[in-house]
C-alpha cells in the first residue's frame, strides 16, 4: 500500500485547472449515447457506440460549438433532405470527390413515420450538405422485414432538423 499526501493548495490548484479545462471544452451534440472516441485532428473526432462497433461517425467542431456529422459511416442509417422533405436511407458508399455519398433510399409507406424498402434498390448520390444526420435504425414492423417504422421522438427530431436546414 502506498500513501500519498496532498496539500489543500494542491487540491485547489487541480480544481482550478479542471474548471478552466471544462470551461474551454467544446460541446459535441449527438454523441451522448457513444462510448468510444478517437481524436482525428484538433477539430474532428471519430465516435462509435461501442468500442467494438464496426460503424463509426466523424464529428467536426464548428465555431458555434455545435458539431454535426461530417462523413457518415458505411451502412449507417441517415436522414437526407430531398425536395424540402426528409428521406431515410443507408449509406452505400463515399464518392471519390469526398463531397457526396451514395445513399440506398427507403420509400415512405402509409403513415408519416413508416418506410419500406423498394423492390428495386434506389441508390442516389447526395452532396454532404443534404445530409441531416444519423438516424437510429427504424423498427421492423412486418414479418418479411420490408416494413419499418421510425419512432415518433426520432421522427420529430429529424423533422425539427429539417425545418432548421431549409429555413
Legacy VTK file of the C-alpha trace (Angstrom):
# vtk DataFile Version 3.0
C-alpha trace
ASCII
DATASET POLYDATA
POINTS 167 float
0.000 0.000 0.000
1.241 3.460 -0.836
0.104 6.637 0.894
0.141 9.960 -0.888
-0.060 13.228 0.986
-1.726 16.064 -0.894
-1.992 19.571 0.456
-5.144 21.689 0.281
-3.282 24.081 -2.034
-2.519 21.223 -4.478
-6.175 20.136 -4.457
-7.336 23.724 -5.030
-4.830 24.165 -7.892
-6.154 20.999 -9.564
-9.772 22.118 -9.111
-8.985 25.450 -10.821
-7.106 23.681 -13.623
-10.033 21.308 -14.274
-12.616 24.116 -14.130
-10.618 26.041 -16.741
-10.278 22.938 -18.900
-14.005 22.125 -18.749
-14.878 25.774 -19.385
-12.885 25.743 -22.625
-14.207 22.376 -23.831
-16.485 22.325 -26.878
-19.870 20.643 -26.708
-20.479 17.902 -29.273
-24.199 17.308 -29.774
-25.394 13.833 -30.681
-22.680 11.725 -29.043
-24.192 11.135 -25.597
-25.004 7.500 -26.465
-21.448 6.782 -27.674
-18.736 5.121 -25.622
-15.651 5.164 -27.858
-13.907 8.343 -29.028
-10.815 8.750 -31.193
-9.433 12.234 -31.913
-8.610 12.619 -35.609
-7.427 16.219 -35.535
-7.817 19.325 -33.390
-11.338 19.781 -34.745
-12.547 16.247 -35.554
-13.354 13.162 -33.508
-14.389 9.669 -34.609
-17.085 8.132 -32.385
-18.521 4.639 -32.010
-21.497 3.452 -29.985
-19.269 0.703 -28.509
-15.516 0.339 -28.820
-16.096 -2.961 -30.657
-18.572 -1.390 -33.138
-17.585 -1.545 -36.799
-19.689 1.522 -37.649
-18.341 4.919 -36.746
-19.055 8.566 -37.474
-16.749 11.553 -37.738
-17.880 14.721 -35.983
-16.412 18.135 -36.676
-16.402 21.081 -34.271
-17.548 24.460 -35.511
-17.077 27.918 -34.022
-20.594 27.945 -32.591
-19.531 24.939 -30.503
-22.020 22.652 -32.144
-20.894 19.607 -34.047
-22.568 17.699 -36.837
-21.570 14.544 -38.598
-19.046 15.208 -41.309
-18.983 11.881 -43.150
-21.395 9.105 -42.149
-20.106 5.563 -41.840
-20.885 2.951 -44.484
-24.027 1.018 -43.522
-25.388 3.655 -41.133
-28.946 4.980 -41.332
-29.181 8.656 -42.246
-31.859 11.267 -42.912
-31.432 13.248 -46.125
-33.197 16.412 -47.313
-34.795 15.754 -50.700
-37.118 18.402 -52.175
-37.678 20.060 -48.776
-38.705 16.734 -47.140
-36.602 14.112 -45.446
-35.983 10.598 -46.657
-34.366 7.709 -44.814
-31.641 5.582 -46.247
-28.467 3.672 -45.595
-25.040 4.937 -46.615
-23.974 2.770 -49.538
-20.594 4.379 -50.208
-18.475 7.519 -50.177
-17.765 9.057 -53.567
-14.185 9.807 -54.568
-14.810 13.560 -54.544
-15.290 13.404 -50.753
-18.237 15.798 -51.088
-21.004 13.275 -51.686
-22.180 9.850 -50.598
-24.286 7.171 -52.237
-27.488 6.516 -50.301
-29.721 3.467 -50.666
-33.090 5.139 -50.056
-36.174 3.742 -48.372
-39.613 4.918 -49.502
-42.412 6.319 -47.368
-45.208 3.840 -46.862
-48.523 4.571 -45.158
-48.321 6.704 -42.014
-45.854 9.574 -41.847
-43.216 7.644 -39.896
-43.475 4.357 -41.850
-40.986 3.318 -44.502
-40.244 0.311 -46.680
-37.509 -0.879 -48.986
-38.452 -0.583 -52.652
-38.379 -3.791 -54.710
-35.662 -2.260 -56.884
-32.944 -0.517 -54.833
-32.925 3.274 -55.283
-29.334 4.411 -54.849
-28.576 8.086 -55.451
-25.514 10.229 -54.936
-26.192 13.063 -52.462
-23.992 16.014 -51.521
-22.985 16.036 -47.860
-24.852 19.328 -47.456
-28.171 17.487 -47.840
-27.437 15.013 -45.039
-29.438 15.908 -41.942
-27.601 13.452 -39.743
-27.562 9.912 -38.417
-30.815 8.191 -37.535
-31.429 5.312 -35.187
-32.356 2.178 -37.121
-36.137 2.039 -37.628
-38.094 -0.832 -36.082
-39.153 -3.721 -38.315
-42.970 -3.903 -38.368
-43.611 -6.808 -40.774
-42.639 -10.463 -40.753
-40.842 -10.418 -44.114
-38.856 -7.388 -42.885
-39.915 -4.986 -45.634
-41.884 -2.505 -43.484
-40.207 -0.246 -40.950
-41.351 2.405 -38.518
-39.259 5.269 -37.193
-40.011 6.052 -33.535
-42.004 9.272 -33.084
-39.336 11.001 -30.935
-36.734 10.285 -33.645
-39.185 11.301 -36.395
-39.887 14.608 -34.613
-36.168 15.217 -34.007
-35.373 14.776 -37.714
-38.393 16.930 -38.689
-37.034 19.746 -36.497
-33.557 19.421 -38.016
-35.128 19.566 -41.486
-37.088 22.726 -40.595
-33.860 24.415 -39.466
-31.992 23.137 -42.522
-34.413 24.538 -45.096
-35.053 27.871 -43.351
LINES 1 168
167 0 1 2 3 4 5 6 7 8 9 10 11 12 13 14 15 16 17 18 19 20 21 22 23 24 25 26 27 28 29 30 31 32 33 34 35 36 37 38 39 40 41 42 43 44 45 46 47 48 49 50 51 52 53 54 55 56 57 58 59 60 61 62 63 64 65 66 67 68 69 70 71 72 73 74 75 76 77 78 79 80 81 82 83 84 85 86 87 88 89 90 91 92 93 94 95 96 97 98 99 100 101 102 103 104 105 106 107 108 109 110 111 112 113 114 115 116 117 118 119 120 121 122 123 124 125 126 127 128 129 130 131 132 133 134 135 136 137 138 139 140 141 142 143 144 145 146 147 148 149 150 151 152 153 154 155 156 157 158 159 160 161 162 163 164 165 166
